[in-house]
Structure formats: C-alpha cells, structure tokens
Amino acid sequence: MPGFKFLRITLALLIVASTLLSGCDKAAPVALAEQKTWVDVVIAARSSHAPTTVLTGRLEAYRTAEIRARVAGIVEKRTYIEGAEVKAGALLFLIDPAPLKASLAAAEAELAQAGATADAATDVAQRSKQLRDYDSISIQQYRKDLFLEKQLRAAEKLAAAKVRSARLQLDYASVTSPIAGRARRAMITEGAMVGQDEGTKLTTVEQIDPIYVNFSQPAAEFLALRKATVAQEKSHEPMPVNVRLSDGSLYDMPGQLLFSDTAVDPMTDTVAMRALFNNPDHLLLPGMYVQVEFEHPQAKAAVLIPQHALTRTRTGTFVMLEDNGHARQVAITADTLEGKQWRVTSGLSGGERVILDGGALSNGQAVQAKPITSNSNVADRQ
C-alpha cells in the first residue's frame, strides 16, 4: 500500500508539471506579440502641382517725389487734401509771393536801365565808326567807344538773366507736384518759414498704381528660378506671382516677376528681386509687409509627407517605412515645405507606408501599423 500511495503522488506531480509546461507554450506567442511597437502610418502622396516658394517682401511705391521748398518765404496756403490723389502739375502749397514780385519788378527796372544805357553806347559807337572812316577821330577813341558798347550790352544781358531768375523764383512760390499720385500728410503748416538754409521738405507724393514688392531670393534657388522664368518667357506665358496680405487673404491680382539686381549680397547670400502689381483700389500701401508666393513650373515631381514623419540628423535626412511588419529606414531629400508638408524630391516614389514620429525606431524593428491615416488629414492636424 505504501508503494501505491507513492505512485499516486508521482502521477499527480507529473500531471501538474505537464499543465504548467503547456501553459508556458501558449503564453510564449503572446509575449512575442507584445514586443511589436504600435505605430501610426500614412501613405506618401505624389504632389499634383509645382512647388510654391514663399518669401517675405515689403511694398514700395512705383515712383516717389519729395516735395521741397525751392525758395525762401512764408507758407501762405496748403491747397491739397492730405491723402488725396493729385495730378502732375497740381498746386500743393503757396509761398507768399509779395517779396518775390518786388524782386522781379526791381530786376525788370534794372534791365530797362541797362538796355537804355546800352542803346546810347551803340549810337556813340556808330558815330565813332563814321568819323573814323573820315579820319576825324583817332583809332584809340574809336576802339574805346566800341568796347564800351560791348560792355554795356553784356550788362544788359546780365540784367536780363536777373529778370529770368526773379521770375523763376516767383514761379517757385507756387509749389506743384512733378508726378501724379497720392499726396501724403503735410510736414509744415501755414505760416511756417521755409527754404532759409536748404529746401524744406513739405510733403511726399507717391505713385502706388502700379506698386513694387521687394524681396530677397536665396542665391541657391535663384538659378533654377531664372531658368524657369526664361522658359516661361519663350512660351509667352508669364510666371504668376501672388502676394498674401497680413490677414492671410490672397491679393486677387497676380503680379509680374522682375529681376532688379544681378549680384549676390555676400552678407546674406541672397539676390534682391522685385515684382510689379496693379493696385487700382490702393489696397496695397508702401511699407506693408506681405508674403510673396510663386511656383516653379520647371521643377521635378515630388512626394509629400507630413512634417513629423521626417527626421534630420548630422548624417542626413530620413524617414521610417513600415515594410512587412518591420521598420525600414530610407534616406530622402526634402528641402522645401508645401503648406504643412515636406516636399520630397528623392528617396520616395509615392505609395510608401510612412511611419509618423519614426525617429525613435531602429532599422528592422518589429512594428504593428495602426489603421492607415489620410495624408491630408494628418497635415491638417499639424
């Protein structure tokens, strides 16, 4: 009986050990499955249009005229409305003309006196010539009378020049605009003394239709842009340039791209450029900051990925792809943004399963993809 009891105990221990071993075999796959990392995946989408460059620019008037006093005097009247449109030649300020009229009258009197004196000298010279023909006077007296006439005629011309100068000064008392445009606020008021030592600035007139926007293009991108522009010009299709205002709205009239500088600034490694826009409603004002946007029609095709799918290190730029349950690192080239997505020009062809926030994963690591997310929806959440 003791042997039978020992046998029963032994069988019970064997059954328990077998059960435990069976349970460990079933738990092993579960433990292995838990080692996979869950990741968000998005499908890389091909770009459907050319890349867009966005640069910061500042508006500048097409033409600017500083209105200054060119004659000394007291400002008698301002004849324009500040901020209003004025035509070329329009009267803006009137400087007291009374002293200038008096100076003109004095110059005219001096001219009359010089003319009379010169006429008298001419008569003497003519008589001297007749007497000289009959040897009635000496050659020295004749030459003296002739030179006196020339001297007095020169004095007459000098007096005539003084008259023209006085008349010009009187004209300057009426300050006019040399260009058509918008007259800005007055820098002086009626009763102010102007033009004493230098030309006092009175106001500024700006032509703002059309209007310039100045911006700088990185030198590395300038050559490609210039080639694209030349190709557009040959096809007689101008490259559209747009500006986005400070409130985020897009100005409804495209502009014309200009190349205003042919040298690279060594301090900033940029090329100064400008674009010209029609501005009939004067919505664009000088000094405003805007975003300049234009496309590169000759650029090669690219793939778009969300910003947080890309990882940059000192060794390069890469993304992690989900490939048959494993993470695979792929080197890419992505230098520009298109909206909220990186524009990939090499390394991806479109359709790849890109892992979001994959920078912490290692190459070949086991991963489990969550339901695939739309690329556009991912970009909207950034």
One Martini backbone bead per residue (centre of mass of N, CA, C, O) as a GRO file, in nm:
protein
  382
    1MET     BB    1   0.056   0.062  -0.020
    2PRO     BB    2   0.290   0.266  -0.016
    3GLY     BB    3   0.352   0.237  -0.323
    4PHE     BB    4   0.075   0.340  -0.427
    5LYS     BB    5   0.094   0.623  -0.304
    6PHE     BB    6   0.352   0.710  -0.454
    7LEU     BB    7   0.232   0.681  -0.741
    8ARG     BB    8   0.006   0.896  -0.709
    9ILE     BB    9   0.195   1.136  -0.652
   10THR     BB   10   0.361   1.121  -0.911
   11LEU     BB   11   0.122   1.161  -1.112
   12ALA     BB   12   0.037   1.439  -1.007
   13LEU     BB   13   0.306   1.584  -1.070
   14LEU     BB   14   0.304   1.531  -1.375
   15ILE     BB   15   0.041   1.682  -1.441
   16VAL     BB   16   0.125   1.960  -1.338
   17ALA     BB   17   0.378   1.996  -1.520
   18SER     BB   18   0.228   1.968  -1.790
   19THR     BB   19   0.043   2.215  -1.751
   20LEU     BB   20   0.264   2.430  -1.724
   21LEU     BB   21   0.401   2.379  -1.998
   22SER     BB   22   0.153   2.439  -2.169
   23GLY     BB   23   0.116   2.737  -2.072
   24CYS     BB   24   0.394   2.843  -2.175
   25ASP     BB   25   0.345   2.786  -2.479
   26LYS     BB   26   0.097   2.985  -2.503
   27ALA     BB   27   0.255   3.257  -2.393
   28ALA     BB   28   0.484   3.309  -2.596
   29PRO     BB   29   0.336   3.457  -2.835
   30VAL     BB   30   0.233   3.688  -2.662
   31ALA     BB   31   0.510   3.800  -2.583
   32LEU     BB   32   0.602   3.851  -2.876
   33ALA     BB   33   0.371   4.043  -2.961
   34GLU     BB   34   0.440   4.267  -2.740
   35GLN     BB   35   0.715   4.367  -2.893
   36LYS     BB   36   0.551   4.533  -3.070
   37THR     BB   37   0.516   4.845  -3.231
   38TRP     BB   38   0.300   5.096  -3.236
   39VAL     BB   39   0.197   5.269  -3.543
   40ASP     BB   40   0.177   5.542  -3.750
   41VAL     BB   41   0.033   5.556  -4.081
   42VAL     BB   42   0.122   5.687  -4.410
   43ILE     BB   43   0.060   5.779  -4.734
   44ALA     BB   44   0.249   5.864  -4.988
   45ALA     BB   45   0.212   6.161  -5.182
   46ARG     BB   46   0.176   6.301  -5.479
   47SER     BB   47   0.232   6.581  -5.641
   48SER     BB   48   0.006   6.799  -5.843
   49HIS     BB   49   0.220   7.043  -5.821
   50ALA     BB   50   0.408   7.295  -5.808
   51PRO     BB   51   0.624   7.455  -5.633
   52THR     BB   52   0.615   7.684  -5.354
   53THR     BB   53   0.730   8.005  -5.292
   54VAL     BB   54   0.800   8.171  -4.973
   55LEU     BB   55   0.825   8.524  -4.915
   56THR     BB   56   0.939   8.816  -4.778
   57GLY     BB   57   0.786   9.139  -4.827
   58ARG     BB   58   0.798   9.489  -4.951
   59LEU     BB   59   0.641   9.775  -5.014
   60GLU     BB   60   0.671  10.002  -5.306
   61ALA     BB   61   0.675  10.267  -5.472
   62TYR     BB   62   0.698  10.344  -5.801
   63ARG     BB   63   0.686  10.657  -5.720
   64THR     BB   64   0.890  10.928  -5.570
   65ALA     BB   65   0.816  11.263  -5.432
   66GLU     BB   66   0.986  11.526  -5.296
   67ILE     BB   67   0.854  11.809  -5.147
   68ARG     BB   68   1.019  12.125  -5.194
   69ALA     BB   69   1.154  12.418  -5.109
   70ARG     BB   70   1.301  12.667  -5.355
   71VAL     BB   71   1.208  12.905  -5.161
   72ALA     BB   72   1.201  13.171  -4.962
   73GLY     BB   73   0.936  13.169  -4.706
   74ILE     BB   74   0.593  13.198  -4.647
   75VAL     BB   75   0.335  12.998  -4.579
   76GLU     BB   76   0.004  13.054  -4.701
   77LYS     BB   77  -0.084  12.765  -4.843
   78ARG     BB   78  -0.288  12.472  -4.855
   79THR     BB   79  -0.429  12.294  -5.158
   80TYR     BB   80  -0.459  12.007  -5.027
   81ILE     BB   81  -0.553  11.675  -4.954
   82GLU     BB   82  -0.475  11.451  -4.742
   83GLY     BB   83  -0.446  11.151  -4.934
   84ALA     BB   84  -0.485  11.254  -5.210
   85GLU     BB   85  -0.526  11.284  -5.540
   86VAL     BB   86  -0.284  11.394  -5.782
   87LYS     BB   87  -0.163  11.581  -6.031
   88ALA     BB   88   0.040  11.681  -6.256
   89GLY     BB   89   0.091  12.021  -6.151
   90ALA     BB   90  -0.031  12.048  -5.887
   91LEU     BB   91  -0.126  12.247  -5.632
   92LEU     BB   92   0.001  12.255  -5.285
   93PHE     BB   93   0.166  12.529  -5.241
   94LEU     BB   94   0.185  12.872  -5.099
   95ILE     BB   95   0.411  13.125  -5.127
   96ASP     BB   96   0.478  13.428  -5.055
   97PRO     BB   97   0.498  13.659  -5.340
   98ALA     BB   98   0.566  13.958  -5.277
   99PRO     BB   99   0.882  13.968  -5.262
  100LEU     BB  100   0.917  13.843  -5.550
  101LYS     BB  101   0.776  14.066  -5.708
  102ALA     BB  102   0.970  14.290  -5.624
  103SER     BB  103   1.225  14.158  -5.742
  104LEU     BB  104   1.121  14.157  -6.032
  105ALA     BB  105   1.078  14.460  -6.068
  106ALA     BB  106   1.375  14.539  -6.017
  107ALA     BB  107   1.493  14.372  -6.252
  108GLU     BB  108   1.335  14.512  -6.478
  109ALA     BB  109   1.450  14.797  -6.427
  110GLU     BB  110   1.746  14.721  -6.472
  111LEU     BB  111   1.705  14.632  -6.763
  112ALA     BB  112   1.605  14.903  -6.875
  113GLN     BB  113   1.858  15.063  -6.802
  114ALA     BB  114   2.064  14.886  -6.955
  115GLY     BB  115   1.934  14.925  -7.234
  116ALA     BB  116   1.963  15.231  -7.258
  117THR     BB  117   2.271  15.244  -7.225
  118ALA     BB  118   2.335  15.058  -7.465
  119ASP     BB  119   2.201  15.233  -7.686
  120ALA     BB  120   2.384  15.479  -7.646
  121ALA     BB  121   2.650  15.327  -7.710
  122THR     BB  122   2.573  15.257  -8.000
  123ASP     BB  123   2.559  15.542  -8.113
  124VAL     BB  124   2.852  15.617  -8.052
  125ALA     BB  125   2.982  15.390  -8.221
  126GLN     BB  126   2.864  15.475  -8.496
  127ARG     BB  127   2.988  15.758  -8.505
  128SER     BB  128   3.280  15.668  -8.478
  129LYS     BB  129   3.289  15.511  -8.741
  130GLN     BB  130   3.232  15.752  -8.930
  131LEU     BB  131   3.473  15.928  -8.836
  132ARG     BB  132   3.692  15.719  -8.900
  133ASP     BB  133   3.648  15.718  -9.212
  134TYR     BB  134   3.748  16.043  -9.198
  135ASP     BB  135   3.967  16.093  -8.978
  136SER     BB  136   3.832  16.250  -8.709
  137ILE     BB  137   3.942  16.011  -8.533
  138SER     BB  138   4.085  15.803  -8.340
  139ILE     BB  139   4.149  15.471  -8.293
  140GLN     BB  140   4.125  15.478  -7.983
  141GLN     BB  141   3.839  15.605  -7.963
  142TYR     BB  142   3.690  15.395  -8.125
  143ARG     BB  143   3.759  15.146  -7.943
  144LYS     BB  144   3.637  15.261  -7.686
  145ASP     BB  145   3.340  15.279  -7.790
  146LEU     BB  146   3.310  14.981  -7.871
  147PHE     BB  147   3.371  14.847  -7.589
  148LEU     BB  148   3.144  14.993  -7.435
  149GLU     BB  149   2.912  14.862  -7.582
  150LYS     BB  150   2.978  14.566  -7.506
  151GLN     BB  151   2.964  14.608  -7.202
  152LEU     BB  152   2.661  14.709  -7.193
  153ARG     BB  153   2.541  14.453  -7.326
  154ALA     BB  154   2.630  14.262  -7.102
  155ALA     BB  155   2.470  14.407  -6.877
  156GLU     BB  156   2.196  14.348  -7.009
  157LYS     BB  157   2.212  14.039  -6.993
  158LEU     BB  158   2.238  14.030  -6.686
  159ALA     BB  159   1.963  14.162  -6.630
  160ALA     BB  160   1.798  13.941  -6.779
  161ALA     BB  161   1.884  13.711  -6.590
  162LYS     BB  162   1.758  13.835  -6.334
  163VAL     BB  163   1.470  13.820  -6.436
  164ARG     BB  164   1.453  13.515  -6.472
  165SER     BB  165   1.518  13.448  -6.179
  166ALA     BB  166   1.280  13.604  -6.049
  167ARG     BB  167   1.059  13.448  -6.205
  168LEU     BB  168   1.136  13.170  -6.094
  169GLN     BB  169   1.094  13.233  -5.796
  170LEU     BB  170   0.793  13.295  -5.831
  171ASP     BB  171   0.717  13.012  -5.932
  172TYR     BB  172   0.816  12.863  -5.665
  173ALA     BB  173   0.578  12.965  -5.485
  174SER     BB  174   0.444  12.741  -5.659
  175VAL     BB  175   0.381  12.427  -5.539
  176THR     BB  176   0.429  12.133  -5.723
  177SER     BB  177   0.365  11.833  -5.886
  178PRO     BB  178   0.561  11.606  -6.082
  179ILE     BB  179   0.341  11.388  -6.007
  180ALA     BB  180   0.122  11.132  -6.000
  181GLY     BB  181  -0.071  11.089  -5.687
  182ARG     BB  182  -0.024  11.051  -5.343
  183ALA     BB  183  -0.073  11.281  -5.092
  184ARG     BB  184   0.064  11.342  -4.811
  185ARG     BB  185   0.136  11.468  -4.538
  186ALA     BB  186   0.210  11.755  -4.390
  187MET     BB  187   0.517  11.905  -4.257
  188ILE     BB  188   0.361  12.177  -4.259
  189THR     BB  189   0.239  12.504  -4.193
  190GLU     BB  190   0.092  12.776  -4.187
  191GLY     BB  191   0.356  13.025  -4.142
  192ALA     BB  192   0.601  12.891  -4.231
  193MET     BB  193   0.944  12.882  -4.259
  194VAL     BB  194   1.112  12.842  -4.572
  195GLY     BB  195   1.418  12.800  -4.738
  196GLN     BB  196   1.671  12.926  -4.597
  197ASP     BB  197   1.910  12.691  -4.618
  198GLU     BB  198   1.702  12.471  -4.730
  199GLY     BB  199   1.501  12.237  -4.862
  200THR     BB  200   1.199  12.208  -4.746
  201LYS     BB  201   0.995  11.966  -4.640
  202LEU     BB  202   0.647  11.921  -4.717
  203THR     BB  203   0.610  11.646  -4.891
  204THR     BB  204   0.462  11.343  -5.042
  205VAL     BB  205   0.459  11.173  -5.359
  206GLU     BB  206   0.280  10.870  -5.461
  207GLN     BB  207   0.301  10.599  -5.679
  208ILE     BB  208   0.066  10.301  -5.641
  209ASP     BB  209  -0.012  10.272  -5.966
  210PRO     BB  210   0.176  10.081  -5.947
  211ILE     BB  211   0.351   9.826  -5.740
  212TYR     BB  212   0.603   9.728  -5.532
  213VAL     BB  213   0.786   9.420  -5.442
  214ASN     BB  214   1.033   9.344  -5.209
  215PHE     BB  215   1.286   9.081  -5.230
  216SER     BB  216   1.462   8.775  -5.132
  217GLN     BB  217   1.671   8.538  -5.296
  218PRO     BB  218   1.822   8.265  -5.276
  219ALA     BB  219   2.101   8.174  -5.446
  220ALA     BB  220   2.038   7.862  -5.475
  221GLU     BB  221   1.743   7.941  -5.627
  222PHE     BB  222   1.789   8.145  -5.861
  223LEU     BB  223   1.867   7.976  -6.111
  224ALA     BB  224   1.607   7.809  -6.135
  225LEU     BB  225   1.419   8.055  -6.161
  226ARG     BB  226   1.547   8.179  -6.414
  227LYS     BB  227   1.499   7.937  -6.602
  228ALA     BB  228   1.192   7.932  -6.572
  229THR     BB  229   1.144   8.219  -6.680
  230VAL     BB  230   1.265   8.183  -6.962
  231ALA     BB  231   1.070   7.958  -7.047
  232GLN     BB  232   0.815   8.132  -7.018
  233GLU     BB  233   0.893   8.354  -7.222
  234LYS     BB  234   0.908   8.162  -7.473
  235SER     BB  235   0.589   8.078  -7.421
  236HIS     BB  236   0.424   8.338  -7.340
  237GLU     BB  237   0.420   8.276  -7.009
  238PRO     BB  238   0.377   8.419  -6.734
  239MET     BB  239   0.484   8.428  -6.414
  240PRO     BB  240   0.314   8.393  -6.137
  241VAL     BB  241   0.249   8.641  -5.878
  242ASN     BB  242   0.189   8.650  -5.527
  243VAL     BB  243   0.004   8.798  -5.251
  244ARG     BB  244  -0.002   8.793  -4.895
  245LEU     BB  245  -0.161   8.916  -4.646
  246SER     BB  246  -0.178   8.975  -4.305
  247ASP     BB  247  -0.478   8.823  -4.300
  248GLY     BB  248  -0.430   8.575  -4.532
  249SER     BB  249  -0.502   8.697  -4.789
  250LEU     BB  250  -0.540   8.700  -5.140
  251TYR     BB  251  -0.442   8.872  -5.392
  252ASP     BB  252  -0.638   8.916  -5.696
  253MET     BB  253  -0.355   9.016  -5.837
  254PRO     BB  254  -0.125   8.934  -6.036
  255GLY     BB  255   0.216   8.949  -6.101
  256GLN     BB  256   0.544   9.067  -6.200
  257LEU     BB  257   0.851   8.941  -6.252
  258LEU     BB  258   1.161   9.076  -6.133
  259PHE     BB  259   1.515   9.171  -6.206
  260SER     BB  260   1.705   9.404  -6.011
  261ASP     BB  261   1.953   9.207  -5.960
  262THR     BB  262   2.306   9.074  -6.035
  263ALA     BB  263   2.382   9.027  -5.728
  264VAL     BB  264   2.537   8.891  -5.447
  265ASP     BB  265   2.499   8.904  -5.116
  266PRO     BB  266   2.755   8.833  -4.893
  267MET     BB  267   2.591   8.855  -4.618
  268THR     BB  268   2.311   8.676  -4.724
  269ASP     BB  269   2.297   8.510  -4.993
  270THR     BB  270   2.134   8.714  -5.191
  271VAL     BB  271   1.875   8.830  -5.419
  272ALA     BB  272   1.746   9.108  -5.544
  273MET     BB  273   1.390   9.156  -5.576
  274ARG     BB  274   1.089   9.207  -5.790
  275ALA     BB  275   0.743   9.311  -5.811
  276LEU     BB  276   0.450   9.383  -6.015
  277PHE     BB  277   0.145   9.566  -5.925
  278ASN     BB  278  -0.171   9.620  -5.944
  279ASN     BB  279  -0.350   9.926  -5.773
  280PRO     BB  280  -0.648  10.065  -5.804
  281ASP     BB  281  -0.754  10.051  -5.480
  282HIS     BB  282  -0.516  10.086  -5.272
  283LEU     BB  283  -0.453   9.827  -5.087
  284LEU     BB  284  -0.163   9.878  -5.143
  285LEU     BB  285   0.106   9.983  -4.928
  286PRO     BB  286   0.364  10.138  -4.836
  287GLY     BB  287   0.551   9.918  -4.607
  288MET     BB  288   0.423   9.660  -4.639
  289TYR     BB  289   0.389   9.330  -4.537
  290VAL     BB  290   0.445   9.031  -4.734
  291GLN     BB  291   0.366   8.737  -4.918
  292VAL     BB  292   0.555   8.570  -5.153
  293GLU     BB  293   0.417   8.384  -5.439
  294PHE     BB  294   0.568   8.110  -5.632
  295GLU     BB  295   0.618   7.904  -5.901
  296HIS     BB  296   0.788   7.596  -6.034
  297PRO     BB  297   0.734   7.460  -6.341
  298GLN     BB  298   1.033   7.300  -6.374
  299ALA     BB  299   0.998   7.114  -6.156
  300LYS     BB  300   1.017   6.829  -6.009
  301ALA     BB  301   0.882   6.573  -5.890
  302ALA     BB  302   0.692   6.489  -5.586
  303VAL     BB  303   0.665   6.410  -5.235
  304LEU     BB  304   0.433   6.395  -4.966
  305ILE     BB  305   0.491   6.472  -4.615
  306PRO     BB  306   0.482   6.495  -4.303
  307GLN     BB  307   0.668   6.660  -4.080
  308HIS     BB  308   0.675   6.415  -3.845
  309ALA     BB  309   0.822   6.199  -4.055
  310LEU     BB  310   1.082   6.358  -4.028
  311THR     BB  311   1.448   6.315  -4.004
  312ARG     BB  312   1.726   6.499  -3.863
  313THR     BB  313   2.076   6.474  -3.909
  314ARG     BB  314   2.417   6.483  -3.948
  315THR     BB  315   2.391   6.241  -4.176
  316GLY     BB  316   2.078   6.317  -4.240
  317THR     BB  317   1.775   6.227  -4.418
  318PHE     BB  318   1.477   6.055  -4.288
  319VAL     BB  319   1.263   5.764  -4.301
  320MET     BB  320   1.004   5.547  -4.187
  321LEU     BB  321   0.905   5.227  -4.291
  322GLU     BB  322   0.646   4.999  -4.347
  323ASP     BB  323   0.774   4.647  -4.379
  324ASN     BB  324   0.642   4.367  -4.298
  325GLY     BB  325   0.652   4.456  -3.975
  326HIS     BB  326   0.889   4.668  -4.038
  327ALA     BB  327   1.143   4.894  -3.999
  328ARG     BB  328   1.254   5.128  -4.264
  329GLN     BB  329   1.525   5.301  -4.367
  330VAL     BB  330   1.512   5.623  -4.558
  331ALA     BB  331   1.669   5.823  -4.769
  332ILE     BB  332   1.625   6.181  -4.821
  333THR     BB  333   1.492   6.476  -5.002
  334ALA     BB  334   1.405   6.784  -4.806
  335ASP     BB  335   1.378   7.151  -4.849
  336THR     BB  336   1.059   7.198  -4.878
  337LEU     BB  337   0.751   7.352  -4.831
  338GLU     BB  338   0.396   7.243  -4.860
  339GLY     BB  339   0.268   7.397  -4.643
  340LYS     BB  340   0.262   7.115  -4.404
  341GLN     BB  341   0.463   6.976  -4.613
  342TRP     BB  342   0.700   6.781  -4.737
  343ARG     BB  343   0.922   6.798  -5.017
  344VAL     BB  344   1.008   6.511  -5.197
  345THR     BB  345   1.278   6.449  -5.444
  346SER     BB  346   1.408   6.193  -5.289
  347GLY     BB  347   1.340   5.829  -5.203
  348LEU     BB  348   1.045   5.870  -5.318
  349SER     BB  349   0.741   5.758  -5.522
  350GLY     BB  350   0.493   5.662  -5.384
  351GLY     BB  351   0.291   5.463  -5.150
  352GLU     BB  352   0.425   5.462  -4.897
  353ARG     BB  353   0.466   5.351  -4.555
  354VAL     BB  354   0.466   5.604  -4.330
  355ILE     BB  355   0.611   5.683  -4.031
  356LEU     BB  356   0.521   5.838  -3.753
  357ASP     BB  357   0.750   5.918  -3.542
  358GLY     BB  358   1.035   5.737  -3.634
  359GLY     BB  359   1.304   5.833  -3.484
  360ALA     BB  360   1.301   5.601  -3.241
  361LEU     BB  361   1.355   5.392  -3.440
  362SER     BB  362   1.483   5.097  -3.567
  363ASN     BB  363   1.628   4.913  -3.793
  364GLY     BB  364   1.403   4.633  -3.808
  365GLN     BB  365   1.181   4.687  -3.630
  366ALA     BB  366   0.905   4.579  -3.480
  367VAL     BB  367   0.575   4.643  -3.618
  368GLN     BB  368   0.240   4.794  -3.574
  369ALA     BB  369  -0.012   4.899  -3.766
  370LYS     BB  370  -0.230   5.123  -3.790
  371PRO     BB  371  -0.463   5.272  -3.925
  372ILE     BB  372  -0.475   5.433  -4.206
  373THR     BB  373  -0.388   5.766  -4.286
  374SER     BB  374  -0.451   6.053  -4.417
  375ASN     BB  375  -0.244   6.291  -4.534
  376SER     BB  376  -0.429   6.544  -4.514
  377ASN     BB  377  -0.521   6.500  -4.220
  378VAL     BB  378  -0.244   6.515  -4.094
  379ALA     BB  379  -0.179   6.805  -4.192
  380ASP     BB  380  -0.422   6.945  -4.044
  381ARG     BB  381  -0.306   6.869  -3.740
  382GLN     BB  382  -0.032   7.051  -3.740
   0.00000   0.00000   0.00000
